[in-house]
Amino acid sequence: MQCLNGHTLCSGCKPKVDNRCPTCRHELGNIRCLALEKLAASLELPCKYQSFGCNGIYPYYSKPKHEYQCSYRPYGCPYAGSECTVIGDIPHLVAHLKDDHKVDMHNGCTFNHRYVKSNPHEVENATWMLTVFSCFGQYFCLHFEAFHIGLAPVYIAFLRFMGDNNEAKNYSYSLEVGGNGRKLIWQGVPRSIRDSHRKVRDSFDGLIIQRNMALFFSGGDRKELKLRVTGRIWKEQ
């Protein structure tokens, strides 16, 4: 865009200056600067994720769309229950989870975890430490926590894949929990860590255990939580 005196600025910045030219304070109006638009259209620029491995060169106007979908764009830290702002590739995040968040790291495609809370208040507001599995040369994050569906208190367990969605679809997993002769089983596809922990949880994409059922599985006086969650991960052919 340009003012009557020929000073220019992009349309994205125009609303930020109250329709006044930042150089001469003249009213901007809606005059396009076609010469600069043609110049911008001819520009080819590297992806902003070049330092993460993307070597592509893209036309100015298509560069934002590429960067939104770029397979080299960094991932956010998958750790739940904190406002961690660390980003990076998968090896960097695995090291970060291990060293900074002290998460449990396991090798293998099967697991057997015991979740225990003896304090009734903690049973109602429980979030357990993230567990990371190395399996098929990939990394998976197991989440287990208490939350509410409406007013109903529940627990949810689900798996996330440390990679993109198109890769996550190559894997499946199952989760099983039970007690007192009853059993719940969930089978699904792990979601990519591109989807936030909260997004996956709030879409109910996992093993959901009603609070009363979880306490029934635990036995005792129905105030102490003692759940054993088993599961496995496999690769689809």
Solvent accessible surface area in square Angstrom, and as a share of the most:
residue,aa,sasa,rsa
1,M,39,0.17
2,Q,47,0.21
3,C,2,0.01
4,L,126,0.63
5,N,95,0.49
6,G,42,0.41
7,H,63,0.28
8,T,58,0.34
9,L,30,0.15
10,C,75,0.45
11,S,75,0.48
12,G,50,0.48
13,C,53,0.32
14,K,31,0.13
15,P,101,0.64
16,K,160,0.68
17,V,36,0.20
18,D,120,0.62
19,N,52,0.27
20,R,107,0.39
21,C,2,0.01
22,P,75,0.47
23,T,93,0.54
24,C,47,0.28
25,R,137,0.50
26,H,70,0.31
27,E,93,0.42
28,L,3,0.01
29,G,27,0.26
30,N,126,0.65
31,I,64,0.33
32,R,142,0.52
33,C,19,0.11
34,L,105,0.52
35,A,75,0.58
36,L,82,0.41
37,E,56,0.25
38,K,153,0.65
39,L,101,0.50
40,A,18,0.14
41,A,55,0.42
42,S,80,0.52
43,L,74,0.37
44,E,113,0.51
45,L,62,0.31
46,P,55,0.35
47,C,3,0.01
48,K,130,0.55
49,Y,36,0.14
50,Q,93,0.41
51,S,107,0.69
52,F,81,0.34
53,G,33,0.31
54,C,6,0.04
55,N,128,0.66
56,G,22,0.21
57,I,95,0.48
58,Y,55,0.21
59,P,62,0.39
60,Y,91,0.35
61,Y,131,0.50
62,S,48,0.31
63,K,38,0.16
64,P,84,0.53
65,K,141,0.60
66,H,37,0.16
67,E,16,0.07
68,Y,174,0.66
69,Q,112,0.50
70,C,4,0.03
71,S,75,0.48
72,Y,108,0.41
73,R,59,0.21
74,P,22,0.14
75,Y,21,0.08
76,G,39,0.37
77,C,19,0.12
78,P,4,0.02
79,Y,48,0.18
80,A,18,0.14
81,G,77,0.74
82,S,51,0.33
83,E,165,0.74
84,C,39,0.24
85,T,122,0.71
86,V,49,0.28
87,I,99,0.50
88,G,4,0.03
89,D,70,0.36
90,I,30,0.15
91,P,98,0.61
92,H,93,0.42
93,L,0,0.00
94,V,16,0.09
95,A,49,0.38
96,H,17,0.07
97,L,0,0.00
98,K,119,0.51
99,D,81,0.42
100,D,94,0.49
101,H,31,0.14
102,K,140,0.59
103,V,8,0.05
104,D,71,0.37
105,M,63,0.28
106,H,76,0.34
107,N,137,0.70
108,G,32,0.31
109,C,37,0.22
110,T,100,0.58
111,F,15,0.06
112,N,89,0.46
113,H,32,0.14
114,R,134,0.49
115,Y,15,0.06
116,V,56,0.32
117,K,46,0.20
118,S,76,0.49
119,N,70,0.36
120,P,70,0.44
121,H,125,0.56
122,E,79,0.35
123,V,4,0.02
124,E,89,0.40
125,N,94,0.48
126,A,3,0.02
127,T,75,0.44
128,W,40,0.14
129,M,92,0.41
130,L,7,0.03
131,T,6,0.03
132,V,0,0.00
133,F,2,0.01
134,S,32,0.21
135,C,4,0.03
136,F,98,0.41
137,G,73,0.70
138,Q,52,0.23
139,Y,65,0.25
140,F,0,0.00
141,C,0,0.00
142,L,2,0.01
143,H,8,0.03
144,F,5,0.02
145,E,8,0.04
146,A,12,0.10
147,F,19,0.08
148,H,98,0.44
149,I,55,0.28
150,G,67,0.64
151,L,176,0.87
152,A,40,0.31
153,P,44,0.28
154,V,0,0.00
155,Y,0,0.00
156,I,0,0.00
157,A,0,0.00
158,F,1,0.00
159,L,1,0.01
160,R,4,0.02
161,F,0,0.00
162,M,3,0.01
163,G,3,0.03
164,D,20,0.11
165,N,61,0.31
166,N,111,0.57
167,E,68,0.30
168,A,1,0.01
169,K,143,0.60
170,N,71,0.36
171,Y,7,0.03
172,S,6,0.04
173,Y,3,0.01
174,S,21,0.14
175,L,1,0.00
176,E,60,0.27
177,V,2,0.01
178,G,31,0.30
179,G,22,0.21
180,N,83,0.43
181,G,86,0.82
182,R,140,0.51
183,K,122,0.52
184,L,60,0.30
185,I,112,0.57
186,W,67,0.24
187,Q,120,0.53
188,G,13,0.13
189,V,72,0.41
190,P,2,0.02
191,R,50,0.18
192,S,0,0.00
193,I,10,0.05
194,R,60,0.22
195,D,19,0.10
196,S,60,0.38
197,H,27,0.12
198,R,149,0.54
199,K,114,0.48
200,V,1,0.00
201,R,34,0.12
202,D,70,0.36
203,S,56,0.36
204,F,90,0.38
205,D,40,0.21
206,G,3,0.03
207,L,7,0.04
208,I,49,0.25
209,I,0,0.00
210,Q,97,0.43
211,R,24,0.09
212,N,102,0.52
213,M,71,0.32
214,A,0,0.00
215,L,19,0.10
216,F,62,0.26
217,F,15,0.06
218,S,19,0.12
219,G,25,0.24
220,G,83,0.80
221,D,102,0.53
222,R,109,0.40
223,K,121,0.51
224,E,55,0.25
225,L,0,0.00
226,K,85,0.36
227,L,2,0.01
228,R,119,0.43
229,V,0,0.00
230,T,42,0.25
231,G,12,0.12
232,R,117,0.43
233,I,4,0.02
234,W,48,0.17
235,K,95,0.40
236,E,80,0.36
237,Q,216,0.96
